[in-house]
């Protein structure tokens, strides 16, 4: 399963230390202005070496569009693209060739396929999220025309956390600091914690919150294609993600229905709306026109720059001290990945929605 999506589909290929990371996007609507600078900007937000709290791997991550674009517009044909790997230090992984790194995919890949690429994790590396960011940027270009805006931000690192209500923050400040947190004071605390953890050769996890504004009513299917299920599957497919909750999520279990129900009312424009949004913009698996918001939990990065006990491929106990360039916290670079997966999921749901209404067919 290297392909995701129903109508707007992404197929990815590549490994961390291979020649390139790439993909093919199918189902991109024709006639969309392809802003290559915007696509590159989205990749720059994900790329390594952008601050002293991210991995020092020095990659330009320049995207090359190979097909599906003519005179600056999408043609409706598949859009092929690659991003070449330029700064692999494969020798850093020589001591991991026959060793299973704790909490990595080394053991499971070996058991499933009988072979694995030990260099940087190969296919299981977070570097393959490059393809998601390219496809997500393309999806954003379409959603921009529909008035749908997606913003993700770091809301927790370790025990340092923001208030759960995103309305309390100016989300336009998210890109003003290295950790991508809209609260400047909390951002400084998070950065200091990541630097401390990094100096100790350790890692730390956290939470990313994502908000979707301008989503129309009706996205999502009533049974197995529920919108929150699609979003959850998209988020849980991202490396290091361990949890997903939308709306009030697990916090809702301590309340009663009388506190949780989103009461319907008539808005200023005479349209049906709700007084509250505990549901997170989705009811019955279908978007209701309110903001969609959810939280994604990321575990600490598995690669530690300190000695760990493990076993090798021969079943013998050993120890491992990782070398190379690694993130002490994945959160800052994962923010654009969360946005990308959200954009692809929302656009795909929108295109599916359009196929279900006779008035949208043109014959």
C-alpha positions as CSV (number, residue, x, y, z in Angstrom):
1,X,0.0,0.0,0.0
2,X,2.1,2.8,-1.3
3,X,-1.0,4.6,-2.6
4,X,-3.5,6.7,-0.7
5,X,-6.7,8.4,-1.7
6,X,-9.9,7.6,-3.7
7,X,-10.0,10.2,-6.4
8,X,-7.1,12.5,-5.4
9,X,-4.4,9.8,-5.2
10,X,-0.8,9.8,-4.2
11,X,1.6,7.0,-4.9
12,X,5.1,7.4,-3.4
13,X,8.5,5.8,-3.9
14,X,12.1,6.1,-2.6
15,X,14.3,5.5,0.4
16,X,16.2,7.8,2.8
17,X,19.6,7.0,1.2
18,X,18.4,6.1,-2.3
19,X,18.8,8.3,-5.4
20,X,15.6,10.2,-4.9
21,X,12.2,10.5,-3.1
22,X,9.3,10.8,-5.5
23,X,5.7,10.2,-6.3
24,X,2.8,10.4,-8.7
25,X,-0.4,12.4,-8.0
26,X,-3.4,11.3,-9.9
27,X,-6.9,13.0,-9.8
28,X,-5.5,16.6,-9.7
29,X,-8.2,18.8,-11.2
30,X,-7.2,20.4,-14.5
31,X,-6.7,24.1,-14.9
32,X,-5.3,24.8,-11.5
33,X,-2.4,27.4,-11.4
34,X,0.7,25.5,-10.2
35,X,2.7,27.8,-8.0
36,X,6.1,26.0,-7.9
37,X,7.4,28.5,-5.4
38,X,4.6,27.7,-3.0
39,X,5.3,23.9,-3.4
40,X,9.0,24.6,-2.7
41,X,8.1,26.7,0.4
42,X,6.1,23.8,1.8
43,X,9.1,21.5,1.3
44,X,11.3,24.0,2.9
45,X,9.2,23.9,6.0
46,X,9.8,20.2,6.3
47,X,13.4,20.0,5.2
48,X,16.3,19.1,7.6
49,X,18.9,21.6,8.8
50,X,16.4,24.6,9.1
51,X,17.3,25.3,12.7
52,X,19.5,24.2,15.6
53,X,16.7,22.0,17.0
54,X,16.4,19.8,13.9
55,X,18.7,17.3,12.3
56,X,21.8,18.8,10.6
57,X,21.4,16.7,7.4
58,X,21.9,19.4,4.7
59,X,19.4,18.8,1.9
60,X,18.1,21.4,-0.5
61,X,15.0,19.3,-1.2
62,X,14.4,20.9,-4.6
63,X,11.3,19.5,-6.2
64,X,11.3,18.6,-9.9
65,X,7.8,18.3,-11.6
66,X,8.1,15.8,-14.4
67,X,4.6,15.7,-15.9
68,X,1.0,16.8,-15.6
69,X,1.7,20.6,-15.9
70,X,1.6,22.7,-19.1
71,X,2.1,26.5,-19.2
72,X,1.8,26.7,-15.5
73,X,-1.5,24.9,-15.1
74,X,-2.4,21.3,-14.2
75,X,-3.6,19.3,-17.2
76,X,-5.6,16.7,-15.3
77,X,-3.0,14.1,-16.2
78,X,-0.8,12.4,-13.5
79,X,1.8,14.8,-11.9
80,X,5.1,13.0,-11.5
81,X,7.8,14.5,-9.3
82,X,11.1,13.7,-7.7
83,X,13.3,15.3,-5.0
84,X,16.9,14.1,-5.2
85,X,18.8,13.0,-2.1
86,X,22.1,15.0,-2.0
87,X,23.6,14.6,1.4
88,X,23.5,11.0,2.5
89,X,26.1,9.8,5.0
90,X,25.4,6.1,4.6
91,X,28.5,5.1,6.5
92,X,27.0,6.5,9.7
93,X,24.7,3.5,9.6
94,X,27.4,0.7,9.1
95,X,27.2,-0.3,12.8
96,X,23.4,-0.8,12.4
97,X,23.6,-3.3,9.5
98,X,23.1,-6.3,11.6
99,X,21.4,-4.7,14.7
100,X,17.8,-4.1,15.4
101,X,17.4,-0.5,16.7
102,X,14.9,-0.3,19.6
103,X,11.4,0.9,18.6
104,X,12.4,1.1,14.9
105,X,11.0,-0.9,12.0
106,X,14.2,-2.9,11.6
107,X,12.9,-6.1,13.1
108,X,9.4,-5.9,11.6
109,X,10.8,-5.1,8.1
110,X,13.3,-8.0,8.3
111,X,10.6,-10.4,9.5
112,X,8.1,-9.3,6.8
113,X,10.4,-9.0,3.8
114,X,13.5,-11.0,4.7
115,X,15.6,-7.9,3.7
116,X,15.9,-4.3,4.8
117,X,17.8,-1.1,3.9
118,X,19.6,-0.2,7.1
119,X,20.8,3.2,5.8
120,X,18.7,5.8,7.6
121,X,15.8,3.4,7.9
122,X,15.3,3.0,4.2
123,X,11.6,3.1,3.3
124,X,10.6,3.5,7.0
125,X,12.5,6.8,7.3
126,X,10.6,10.0,7.9
127,X,12.4,11.4,4.8
128,X,9.7,9.7,2.6
129,X,7.2,12.3,3.9
130,X,8.7,14.6,1.3
131,X,6.3,13.1,-1.2
132,X,3.4,13.8,1.1
133,X,4.4,17.5,1.3
134,X,4.5,17.9,-2.4
135,X,1.1,16.3,-2.9
136,X,-0.2,18.2,0.0
137,X,1.0,21.5,-1.5
138,X,-0.9,20.6,-4.7
139,X,-4.0,19.8,-2.8
140,X,-3.7,23.2,-0.9
141,X,-3.6,25.0,-4.3
142,X,-7.0,23.5,-5.1
143,X,-8.4,24.1,-1.6
144,X,-7.3,27.7,-1.7
145,X,-9.8,28.2,-4.6
146,X,-12.5,26.7,-2.5
147,X,-11.8,28.9,0.5
148,X,-10.6,26.1,2.7
149,X,-7.6,26.9,5.0
150,X,-5.5,24.4,7.0
151,X,-3.2,25.4,9.8
152,X,-1.3,23.1,12.1
153,X,0.9,24.0,15.0
154,X,3.0,22.5,17.9
155,X,0.7,22.5,20.9
156,X,2.8,20.4,23.2
157,X,6.4,19.2,23.7
158,X,7.0,16.9,26.6
159,X,5.1,18.4,29.6
160,X,5.0,21.9,28.1
161,X,1.5,22.4,26.7
162,X,-0.8,25.0,25.3
163,X,-4.4,25.4,26.2
164,X,-6.6,23.0,24.2
165,X,-8.7,25.9,22.8
166,X,-7.1,27.0,19.6
167,X,-9.2,30.2,19.6
168,X,-6.9,31.6,22.4
169,X,-4.0,31.9,20.0
170,X,-3.1,33.9,16.9
171,X,-2.3,31.0,14.5
172,X,-0.5,33.4,12.1
173,X,2.4,33.4,14.6
174,X,3.0,29.7,14.1
175,X,5.9,30.2,11.6
176,X,7.7,32.9,13.7
177,X,9.8,30.5,15.7
178,X,11.7,27.2,15.2
179,X,9.3,25.0,17.0
180,X,6.2,26.3,15.2
181,X,4.2,27.2,18.2
182,X,1.8,30.3,18.2
183,X,2.6,31.2,21.8
184,X,6.0,32.9,21.9
185,X,6.7,32.2,25.6
186,X,5.8,28.6,25.4
187,X,7.8,28.3,22.2
188,X,10.9,29.4,24.0
189,X,10.3,26.9,26.8
190,X,9.8,24.1,24.2
191,X,13.0,25.1,22.3
192,X,15.0,25.0,25.5
193,X,13.6,21.6,26.4
194,X,14.5,20.2,23.0
195,X,18.0,21.6,23.2
196,X,18.4,20.1,26.7
197,X,17.2,16.7,25.6
198,X,19.4,16.8,22.5
199,X,22.5,17.6,24.6
200,X,21.7,14.5,26.6
201,X,21.6,12.3,23.5
202,X,17.9,11.7,24.1
203,X,14.6,12.5,22.4
204,X,11.2,13.8,23.3
205,X,7.7,13.8,21.8
206,X,4.6,16.0,21.8
207,X,1.4,17.0,20.1
208,X,0.4,18.8,16.9
209,X,-3.0,20.5,16.7
210,X,-4.6,21.1,13.3
211,X,-7.5,23.4,12.4
212,X,-9.4,23.4,9.1
213,X,-11.5,26.5,8.4
214,X,-14.0,27.0,5.6
215,X,-14.8,23.3,5.1
216,X,-18.3,23.0,3.5
217,X,-21.1,20.8,4.9
218,X,-21.3,17.3,3.5
219,X,-17.7,15.9,3.3
220,X,-17.4,12.3,4.5
221,X,-19.4,9.1,3.9
222,X,-22.0,7.6,6.3
223,X,-20.4,4.3,7.0
224,X,-16.8,3.2,6.3
225,X,-15.7,6.5,4.8
226,X,-16.4,8.8,7.7
227,X,-14.4,12.0,7.5
228,X,-12.8,11.7,11.0
229,X,-11.9,8.0,10.2
230,X,-10.2,9.2,7.0
231,X,-8.3,11.9,8.8
232,X,-7.3,9.5,11.6
233,X,-6.0,7.0,9.1
234,X,-4.0,9.8,7.3
235,X,-2.5,11.0,10.6
236,X,-1.7,7.5,11.9
237,X,0.2,6.8,8.7
238,X,2.8,9.5,9.5
239,X,6.0,8.2,11.1
240,X,6.1,8.4,14.9
241,X,2.4,9.1,15.3
242,X,0.8,7.2,18.2
243,X,-2.6,8.9,18.7
244,X,-5.4,10.9,17.1
245,X,-8.4,12.7,18.6
246,X,-10.8,15.1,17.1
247,X,-13.1,17.6,18.7
248,X,-13.0,17.4,22.5
249,X,-11.7,13.8,22.1
250,X,-10.9,11.9,25.2
251,X,-11.7,14.9,27.4
252,X,-15.3,14.5,26.5
253,X,-15.7,11.3,28.6
254,X,-15.8,13.2,31.8
255,X,-18.8,15.3,30.7
256,X,-22.4,14.5,30.3
257,X,-24.4,14.7,27.1
258,X,-26.1,17.9,28.3
259,X,-22.6,19.5,28.4
260,X,-21.3,17.9,25.2
261,X,-24.2,18.3,22.7
262,X,-23.7,21.0,20.1
263,X,-27.1,22.7,20.1
264,X,-28.4,23.9,16.7
265,X,-29.3,27.5,16.1
266,X,-29.8,30.0,13.2
267,X,-26.8,32.1,12.4
268,X,-26.6,35.7,11.3
269,X,-26.9,34.6,7.6
270,X,-30.1,32.6,8.4
271,X,-28.1,29.3,8.0
272,X,-28.2,26.5,10.4
273,X,-25.2,26.4,12.7
274,X,-24.3,25.3,16.2
275,X,-23.6,27.3,19.4
276,X,-20.6,25.1,20.3
277,X,-18.2,22.8,18.5
278,X,-17.4,20.0,20.8
279,X,-17.9,17.7,17.8
280,X,-14.9,19.1,16.0
281,X,-16.8,20.0,12.9
282,X,-17.8,16.4,12.1
283,X,-21.1,14.7,13.0
284,X,-22.1,11.3,11.8
285,X,-18.8,11.1,10.0
286,X,-19.8,14.1,7.8
287,X,-18.5,17.7,8.0
288,X,-21.1,20.1,9.5
289,X,-19.6,23.4,8.3
290,X,-17.9,24.3,11.6
291,X,-14.1,24.4,12.1
292,X,-12.6,20.9,12.0
293,X,-9.9,20.5,14.6
294,X,-7.9,17.6,15.9
295,X,-4.8,16.6,17.8
296,X,-2.0,14.2,16.7
297,X,0.4,12.7,19.3
298,X,4.0,12.0,18.3
299,X,6.2,9.6,20.2
300,X,9.9,10.5,21.0
301,X,12.2,9.8,18.1
302,X,13.5,6.2,18.4
303,X,17.1,6.9,17.5
304,X,19.1,7.9,20.6
305,X,22.7,9.1,20.5
306,X,23.4,7.1,23.6
307,X,24.0,3.4,24.3
308,X,21.0,1.1,24.2
309,X,20.6,-2.6,24.8
310,X,19.2,-4.6,21.8
311,X,19.8,-7.8,19.8
312,X,21.3,-8.5,16.4
313,X,20.0,-10.4,13.4
314,X,21.6,-13.6,14.8
315,X,19.6,-13.4,18.0
316,X,22.5,-12.3,20.2
317,X,22.3,-9.7,22.9
318,X,24.4,-6.6,22.1
319,X,24.5,-2.8,22.6
320,X,24.1,0.0,20.1
321,X,25.1,3.6,20.1
322,X,23.7,5.4,17.1
323,X,25.7,7.8,14.9
324,X,24.6,10.3,12.4
325,X,22.3,13.3,12.3
326,X,18.9,12.9,13.9
327,X,16.0,15.0,15.3
328,X,15.7,15.2,19.0
329,X,12.1,16.1,18.5
330,X,10.1,15.5,15.3
331,X,7.4,18.1,16.0
332,X,8.7,21.2,14.2
333,X,9.2,19.4,10.9
334,X,6.1,17.3,11.3
335,X,3.8,20.3,11.3
336,X,3.8,20.7,7.5
337,X,3.4,16.9,7.1
338,X,0.2,17.0,9.2
339,X,-1.1,19.9,7.1
340,X,-0.2,18.0,3.9
341,X,-2.1,14.8,4.9
342,X,-5.0,16.9,6.0
343,X,-5.1,18.8,2.7
344,X,-5.0,15.6,0.7
345,X,-7.8,14.0,2.8
346,X,-10.1,17.0,2.6
347,X,-9.6,17.5,-1.1
348,X,-10.2,13.8,-1.8
349,X,-13.4,13.9,0.4
350,X,-14.5,17.0,-1.5
351,X,-14.1,15.3,-4.9
352,X,-15.9,12.2,-3.7
353,X,-18.7,14.5,-2.4
354,X,-19.1,16.0,-5.8
355,X,-19.6,12.6,-7.5
356,X,-22.5,12.0,-5.2
357,X,-24.7,14.9,-6.4
358,X,-26.5,14.7,-9.7
359,X,-26.5,18.5,-10.2
360,X,-22.7,18.4,-10.2
361,X,-22.5,16.1,-13.2
362,X,-22.0,17.7,-16.6
363,X,-22.9,15.5,-19.6
